[in-house]
């Protein structure tokens, strides 16, 4: 028999591998579904790629790759006989088989026993070889099987590697020199000291300089001024401003070129007036992160989760819960809402078979595949089945309060999707609680980038905002447009209807604090939704406004209106703020958010009669003296960051390709260059040597470019071009805009809207009902429900304009005192009834807490 098995496996021996260091073994979940060894068909692990597949999908992998040998893993779970002591840990009969295979369901203290079974299966004949079978199998096969069975699961290994990266301490942390220059950092209102960027800002821990970072693949970024500052000063450490929490912050070492830990970060931040030690957090028993001020939030936790009510569990298509992986409820709630929207269902679930059939060899790393997997898991009902009647009666006879809980535990685990979408992101890749709003925007950005050339479901959220800026001195105006996906509504406490009650509470609180007595019962502010909307529409002061009419800084005011209305409207209530001591806090308030919303009166009107426009001039670009002196020499012989080139070459890319990548991304770092490589590696001249231009003639640009904004000699960074083209702008127009604005993305967007391409003006005018242009804002109220085709080449972004009337269909609520702690749940209206999604638990809602929501989702009502 041993000879027979040996001869049988000989043709397949070259394809059987032993897992090496760095290989991930997916033996707990299918790459295309949520099948596991506990599923009816078990799990098949490829003995070459170590990917796992359910019974329904293993044939596809065999046909695509020709890989014939798989290890079939099956776990048999059964409850012990009646009368067995409850609460015992499940007993493992065959403990040597799956040493690292975790249970995929919560047994709630029941006493279960299980038996593990493993065997080799050879396709296409499904010939089975039971394991262990040491005497009869070739030595290499035995070693490979043993290594697979004992290898750590893919995600447990990934968590260990992440932890190893997090514990690295910077060599500069202990001896960091901080200048006594009197710099104090306010809790808000930051912007780069060298440009107008207000995101991805980094605080240098030596001199307190606040500067922007580089553009990253996840959409965040700036103009690289933080790195430039380091090169000029050699001040090595910087902290990202919006990541400071009681547990630490994101710190980067420019000299070490990696994220680092600073054990003295609290002391270093206090040097600039930032106190992070007053925020003391703790974790509750159920794993949700909360805070010491829990008494203030008790009612919030109970109301939002509808505690104390007998909620009826629901099962089937669209009623599948998402498991909490540990502070991952922010992801679960966002994905539940996204897959309740038809555009996402059609894109990922409607095209399921096509996506799966054309998935890459490693589907665990493919965005569309993992989105389709989760969408199918939530909508198929396959992982949300009601208990059988006989099983239900048996459970009720034993212990009634456990019946529904036991049958709600299946759900879908988003572990594979989370690992993919959070890769490289300093916050989402951690196990800390995150802001659901930030993750929603992160997902929209990923959908945008992965929908090139196909239907883009995030088009449903995109709309245009018209911004009117007026110079207070000259009274002239400028109209610009920008793309947005979400409206952030202020919560004006001064408009609370129970203002007197709030003032009385504050007086009692201060008195109790002074006299060391217990604080009074908290009072929640009740704010009318109309007050929030009014605060959103009121004019704002424009900081550091440069008036082109005066050619000097002046006072300016800005108002915002809708240039188009999206098909699905996202409203975020700005509940979170910072105290003067940098302690983040959540405003305890309730808002009477309406079920139906009409925003028609906020439709943009464009330039009005009697208004005079500001001249189309940009502020002069002031360059440091050393930059001016070296500008021409840098044009003649552009520098290439050889360190970045070598870092990319070590990944296995051709050196010449790496040099081109660094050159064409403007020496903005290996991350940007890596994105360029991925985008151009299929080109025939990918690995050919870099050919530099002999001389760049600036031409007569000074006469055409406003106020010294001359085009750059080099092409704009490919990542910046990709971001603009992903919004629907033509490539040529995007490059022109970036060159005209010194590669500043924010200014490039404004430039595009104020400089429509002449050759496309006729096409735009023909589509006035769907695509706003310079003359369409005045008659924008005539827009109909018609939509703009995503592949139509126009000078503006793809939007789905229509009436401004909406109906509420979902909202995400947050419990806790900070976005970095607490818990998220969501309520979604399905089939005319509200449903609460609380991690894996899905029930009919008895009293949806619409007034305590954080993010609200509306769908557009038809014009009829």
MOSUL-V561275 format. One record per residue. N is the residue number from 1. RES is the residue in one letter. D_LAST is the distance of its C-alpha to the last C-alpha in Angstrom with 1 decimal. Layout:
# MOSUL-V561275
n->(N	N)
res->(RES	RES)
d_last->(D_LAST	D_LAST)
This chain:
# MOSUL-V561275
n->(1	2	3	4	5	6	7	8	9	10	11	12	13	14	15	16	17	18	19	20	21	22	23	24	25	26	27	28	29	30	31	32	33	34	35	36	37	38	39	40	41	42	43	44	45	46	47	48	49	50	51	52	53	54	55	56	57	58	59	60	61	62	63	64	65	66	67	68	69	70	71	72	73	74	75	76	77	78	79	80	81	82	83	84	85	86	87	88	89	90	91	92	93	94	95	96	97	98	99	100	101	102	103	104	105	106	107	108	109	110	111	112	113	114	115	116	117	118	119	120	121	122	123	124	125	126	127	128	129	130	131	132	133	134	135	136	137	138	139	140	141	142	143	144	145	146	147	148	149	150	151	152	153	154	155	156	157	158	159	160	161	162	163	164	165	166	167	168	169	170	171	172	173	174	175	176	177	178	179	180	181	182	183	184	185	186	187	188	189	190	191	192	193	194	195	196	197	198	199	200	201	202	203	204	205	206	207	208	209	210	211	212	213	214	215	216	217	218	219	220	221	222	223	224	225	226	227	228	229	230	231	232	233	234	235	236	237	238	239	240	241	242	243	244	245	246	247	248	249	250	251	252	253	254	255	256	257	258	259	260	261	262	263	264	265	266	267	268	269	270	271	272	273	274	275	276	277	278	279	280	281	282	283	284	285	286	287	288	289	290	291	292	293	294	295	296	297	298	299	300	301	302	303	304	305	306	307	308	309	310	311	312	313	314	315	316	317	318	319	320	321	322	323	324	325	326	327	328	329	330	331	332	333	334	335	336	337	338	339	340	341	342	343	344	345	346	347	348	349	350	351	352	353	354	355	356	357	358	359	360	361	362	363	364	365	366	367	368	369	370	371	372	373	374	375	376	377	378	379	380	381	382	383	384	385	386	387	388	389	390	391	392	393	394	395	396	397	398	399	400	401	402	403	404	405	406	407	408	409	410	411	412	413	414	415	416	417	418	419	420	421	422	423	424	425	426	427	428	429	430	431	432	433	434	435	436	437	438	439	440	441	442	443	444	445	446	447	448	449	450	451	452	453	454	455	456	457	458	459	460	461	462	463	464	465	466	467	468	469	470	471	472	473	474	475	476	477	478	479	480	481	482	483	484	485	486	487	488	489	490	491	492	493	494	495	496	497	498	499	500	501	502	503	504	505	506	507	508	509	510	511	512	513	514	515	516	517	518	519	520	521	522	523	524	525	526	527	528	529	530	531	532	533	534	535	536	537	538	539	540	541	542	543	544	545	546	547	548	549	550	551	552	553	554	555	556	557	558	559	560	561	562	563	564	565	566	567	568	569	570	571	572	573	574	575	576	577	578	579	580	581	582	583	584	585	586	587	588	589	590	591	592	593	594	595	596	597	598	599	600	601	602	603	604	605	606	607	608	609	610	611	612	613	614	615	616	617	618	619	620	621	622	623	624	625	626	627	628	629	630	631	632	633	634	635	636	637	638	639	640	641	642	643	644	645	646	647	648	649	650	651	652	653	654	655	656	657	658	659	660	661	662	663	664	665	666	667	668	669	670	671	672	673	674	675	676	677	678	679	680	681	682	683	684	685	686	687	688	689	690	691	692	693	694	695	696	697	698	699	700	701	702	703	704	705	706	707	708	709	710	711	712	713	714	715	716	717	718	719	720	721	722	723	724	725	726	727	728	729	730	731	732	733	734	735	736	737	738	739	740	741	742	743	744	745	746	747	748	749	750	751	752	753	754	755	756	757	758	759	760	761	762	763	764	765	766	767	768	769	770	771	772	773	774	775	776	777	778	779	780	781	782	783	784	785	786	787	788	789	790	791	792	793	794	795	796	797	798	799	800	801	802	803	804	805	806	807	808	809	810	811	812	813	814	815	816	817	818	819	820	821	822	823	824	825	826	827	828	829	830	831	832	833	834	835	836	837	838	839	840	841	842	843	844	845	846	847	848	849	850	851	852	853	854	855	856	857	858	859	860	861	862	863	864)
res->(X	X	X	X	X	X	X	X	X	X	X	X	X	X	X	X	X	X	X	X	X	X	X	X	X	X	X	X	X	X	X	X	X	X	X	X	X	X	X	X	X	X	X	X	X	X	X	X	X	X	X	X	X	X	X	X	X	X	X	X	X	X	X	X	X	X	X	X	X	X	X	X	X	X	X	X	X	X	X	X	X	X	X	X	X	X	X	X	X	X	X	X	X	X	X	X	X	X	X	X	X	X	X	X	X	X	X	X	X	X	X	X	X	X	X	X	X	X	X	X	X	X	X	X	X	X	X	X	X	X	X	X	X	X	X	X	X	X	X	X	X	X	X	X	X	X	X	X	X	X	X	X	X	X	X	X	X	X	X	X	X	X	X	X	X	X	X	X	X	X	X	X	X	X	X	X	X	X	X	X	X	X	X	X	X	X	X	X	X	X	X	X	X	X	X	X	X	X	X	X	X	X	X	X	X	X	X	X	X	X	X	X	X	X	X	X	X	X	X	X	X	X	X	X	X	X	X	X	X	X	X	X	X	X	X	X	X	X	X	X	X	X	X	X	X	X	X	X	X	X	X	X	X	X	X	X	X	X	X	X	X	X	X	X	X	X	X	X	X	X	X	X	X	X	X	X	X	X	X	X	X	X	X	X	X	X	X	X	X	X	X	X	X	X	X	X	X	X	X	X	X	X	X	X	X	X	X	X	X	X	X	X	X	X	X	X	X	X	X	X	X	X	X	X	X	X	X	X	X	X	X	X	X	X	X	X	X	X	X	X	X	X	X	X	X	X	X	X	X	X	X	X	X	X	X	X	X	X	X	X	X	X	X	X	X	X	X	X	X	X	X	X	X	X	X	X	X	X	X	X	X	X	X	X	X	X	X	X	X	X	X	X	X	X	X	X	X	X	X	X	X	X	X	X	X	X	X	X	X	X	X	X	X	X	X	X	X	X	X	X	X	X	X	X	X	X	X	X	X	X	X	X	X	X	X	X	X	X	X	X	X	X	X	X	X	X	X	X	X	X	X	X	X	X	X	X	X	X	X	X	X	X	X	X	X	X	X	X	X	X	X	X	X	X	X	X	X	X	X	X	X	X	X	X	X	X	X	X	X	X	X	X	X	X	X	X	X	X	X	X	X	X	X	X	X	X	X	X	X	X	X	X	X	X	X	X	X	X	X	X	X	X	X	X	X	X	X	X	X	X	X	X	X	X	X	X	X	X	X	X	X	X	X	X	X	X	X	X	X	X	X	X	X	X	X	X	X	X	X	X	X	X	X	X	X	X	X	X	X	X	X	X	X	X	X	X	X	X	X	X	X	X	X	X	X	X	X	X	X	X	X	X	X	X	X	X	X	X	X	X	X	X	X	X	X	X	X	X	X	X	X	X	X	X	X	X	X	X	X	X	X	X	X	X	X	X	X	X	X	X	X	X	X	X	X	X	X	X	X	X	X	X	X	X	X	X	X	X	X	X	X	X	X	X	X	X	X	X	X	X	X	X	X	X	X	X	X	X	X	X	X	X	X	X	X	X	X	X	X	X	X	X	X	X	X	X	X	X	X	X	X	X	X	X	X	X	X	X	X	X	X	X	X	X	X	X	X	X	X	X	X	X	X	X	X	X	X	X	X	X	X	X	X	X	X	X	X	X	X	X	X	X	X	X	X	X	X	X	X	X	X	X	X	X	X	X	X	X	X	X	X	X	X	X	X	X	X	X	X	X	X	X	X	X	X	X	X	X	X	X	X	X	X	X	X	X	X	X	X	X	X	X	X	X	X	X	X	X	X	X	X	X	X	X	X	X	X	X	X	X	X	X	X	X	X	X	X	X	X	X	X	X	X	X	X	X	X	X	X	X	X	X	X	X	X	X	X	X	X	X	X	X	X	X	X	X	X	X	X	X	X	X	X	X	X	X	X	X	X	X	X	X	X	X	X	X	X	X	X	X	X	X	X	X)
d_last->(75.9	75.8	76.8	74.1	71.3	72.7	72.8	69.3	67.9	69.9	67.4	64.7	66.9	65.8	62.1	63.0	62.9	64.1	61.6	62.8	62.2	58.7	57.4	54.5	54.8	51.5	52.9	50.4	47.0	45.7	44.2	41.3	40.7	41.9	44.8	48.0	51.6	50.4	47.9	49.0	49.8	51.2	51.0	52.6	54.0	54.9	58.6	58.0	54.8	54.8	51.0	49.9	47.9	46.8	48.0	44.7	45.0	48.8	49.0	46.6	48.8	51.9	50.6	49.4	52.6	55.3	56.3	57.9	59.3	57.1	58.0	56.3	55.9	55.2	55.4	56.0	55.0	56.1	56.7	60.3	61.8	61.2	63.6	63.5	63.4	59.9	58.9	61.1	60.1	59.2	62.3	62.5	64.7	64.9	64.6	66.0	63.1	60.1	61.7	58.6	55.8	53.8	52.3	48.5	47.8	48.6	51.1	51.0	54.7	55.3	58.4	57.4	59.6	58.7	60.5	59.8	60.3	60.6	61.5	61.4	59.3	60.1	57.4	56.8	59.3	58.3	62.0	62.3	65.0	65.2	65.8	68.0	70.4	72.7	75.7	74.0	71.6	72.6	73.1	70.3	67.8	69.1	68.8	65.2	64.1	65.8	64.2	60.7	61.2	62.6	60.3	58.0	54.3	52.4	50.5	53.4	55.3	52.5	52.6	56.3	56.1	53.5	55.8	58.7	56.8	55.8	59.4	60.8	62.2	62.6	66.2	65.4	64.1	67.4	69.0	65.9	67.0	64.8	65.4	66.1	64.0	62.2	58.7	56.3	52.8	50.0	47.5	44.5	43.8	45.7	45.6	47.9	51.0	51.0	47.4	44.0	43.0	41.7	41.4	43.9	46.6	50.1	52.8	56.3	58.6	61.6	60.6	57.1	55.4	51.6	50.6	47.8	48.2	47.6	44.4	44.1	42.3	39.9	38.4	40.4	43.0	44.6	47.3	50.3	52.0	53.1	55.1	56.5	57.7	59.5	61.2	62.4	63.6	64.0	62.4	61.3	58.8	55.3	52.7	48.9	47.7	44.6	46.4	49.0	49.0	51.8	52.6	53.1	51.2	50.7	53.9	54.9	58.3	58.5	62.1	61.6	58.3	56.5	54.8	57.5	58.3	59.9	61.7	62.3	58.7	58.6	61.7	60.5	57.2	58.9	60.9	57.8	56.7	54.4	55.3	53.9	56.4	55.0	52.1	53.6	51.4	52.0	50.5	49.6	50.9	47.6	47.6	45.0	46.3	46.5	48.6	51.4	49.2	47.8	48.4	45.7	43.1	44.1	41.4	38.8	39.9	39.8	36.4	34.5	36.2	35.9	39.7	41.4	38.5	38.9	36.0	35.4	35.6	33.1	33.8	32.4	29.8	28.0	30.4	33.4	35.0	36.6	40.3	41.4	44.1	45.4	43.3	40.6	37.8	36.1	35.6	34.6	31.8	30.3	30.6	29.0	25.8	25.8	26.2	23.3	21.0	20.2	21.4	24.8	25.0	24.4	26.9	29.7	29.5	27.9	30.7	33.3	36.0	35.8	36.1	39.0	40.8	40.8	41.5	44.7	48.0	47.3	43.8	44.3	44.0	40.9	37.6	35.3	37.6	37.7	33.9	33.5	36.3	34.7	31.2	32.8	34.9	32.0	29.7	32.3	33.6	37.1	38.2	36.6	38.2	39.0	42.7	44.4	45.3	49.0	48.7	46.6	49.3	52.0	50.5	49.9	53.5	54.6	52.5	49.2	47.9	48.2	46.3	42.7	43.8	45.8	43.0	40.6	42.8	41.9	38.7	38.5	40.9	39.4	43.0	42.8	39.5	40.7	44.0	42.2	39.5	42.0	44.9	46.4	44.3	46.8	44.5	42.3	45.4	47.2	47.0	46.1	42.9	40.3	37.3	34.1	32.2	34.9	34.8	31.0	31.5	34.5	32.5	29.8	32.7	34.3	31.2	31.0	34.7	34.7	31.7	33.4	32.8	30.2	26.7	26.4	24.2	24.8	22.7	19.8	21.6	22.8	21.8	23.7	25.3	26.6	29.9	31.6	35.3	37.5	41.3	42.5	45.7	44.6	41.1	39.9	36.7	35.5	31.9	31.6	29.0	29.3	27.6	26.8	25.3	25.5	25.4	28.6	28.3	31.6	32.8	34.7	37.3	38.3	35.0	35.8	35.5	38.8	40.7	43.8	43.9	43.6	46.5	48.6	48.1	49.0	52.2	53.1	52.5	54.8	57.4	57.4	57.7	60.6	62.4	61.7	59.9	57.0	53.6	51.5	48.3	45.5	42.8	39.3	37.5	34.2	32.0	28.7	25.8	25.3	28.9	28.3	25.3	27.5	30.4	28.4	27.5	31.0	33.4	35.8	39.3	40.0	43.2	45.8	43.7	45.5	44.9	45.3	45.9	48.9	49.7	50.3	48.7	47.0	44.5	40.9	37.6	34.3	30.7	27.8	24.1	21.3	21.6	18.8	16.6	17.3	15.2	17.4	19.0	22.5	24.1	27.9	29.7	33.0	35.3	38.3	40.9	44.6	47.4	50.1	52.2	49.6	49.0	45.3	43.6	40.4	39.1	38.8	35.6	32.6	29.2	26.6	23.8	20.4	18.1	15.1	15.6	14.3	16.4	15.0	18.3	20.2	19.0	22.3	23.6	26.7	30.0	30.1	32.4	35.8	35.6	38.3	37.9	40.5	42.7	41.7	44.7	45.2	47.8	51.1	51.8	54.9	56.9	59.9	63.3	64.0	60.8	61.5	65.0	64.0	60.8	62.6	64.6	61.6	60.0	63.2	63.6	60.5	61.3	60.1	60.0	62.5	61.8	58.2	59.4	61.8	59.3	57.0	60.0	61.0	57.7	59.1	57.4	59.7	61.3	60.4	56.7	56.8	58.4	55.7	53.0	54.6	55.2	51.7	50.1	52.3	54.5	51.7	53.0	53.2	49.6	48.2	50.8	50.0	46.3	47.7	50.0	47.2	45.1	48.1	50.4	49.5	50.6	53.9	55.6	54.5	58.1	59.7	61.5	59.6	60.3	60.2	59.8	63.2	61.9	58.5	58.5	56.3	56.2	55.1	52.4	53.6	52.8	49.2	48.4	47.6	50.3	52.1	49.1	50.9	49.5	51.2	53.8	52.4	49.0	46.4	46.3	44.4	42.6	41.1	40.2	38.5	36.4	35.1	34.6	32.7	30.1	29.7	32.2	34.8	38.2	40.1	37.9	38.2	42.0	42.2	40.3	42.4	45.6	44.7	44.1	47.0	44.9	43.0	39.6	37.9	39.3	38.6	34.8	35.1	37.2	34.7	31.9	34.4	36.1	33.6	35.5	36.5	36.5	32.9	31.7	30.8	28.7	26.8	26.1	24.7	22.1	21.2	17.5	18.1	21.6	22.7	26.2	28.5	26.8	23.1	23.0	23.3	20.2	18.3	15.4	14.3	13.8	11.0	10.3	13.5	16.4	20.1	22.5	25.0	28.0	27.2	30.2	29.0	30.6	27.9	26.8	24.1	20.8	17.2	15.5	12.0	10.3	12.8	11.0	12.7	14.0	17.8	18.9	22.6	25.4	29.0	31.8	35.3	38.4	41.5	42.9	42.2	40.0	43.4	43.8	42.1	39.5	35.8	33.4	29.7	27.2	24.2	21.6	21.8	20.8	19.7	23.1	24.7	27.5	30.4	32.0	35.4	37.3	38.1	37.1	33.7	33.0	30.4	29.9	31.0	30.3	28.3	29.8	26.7	28.8	31.4	29.4	30.3	27.5	23.9	21.1	17.4	14.6	11.5	8.2	5.4	3.8	0.0)
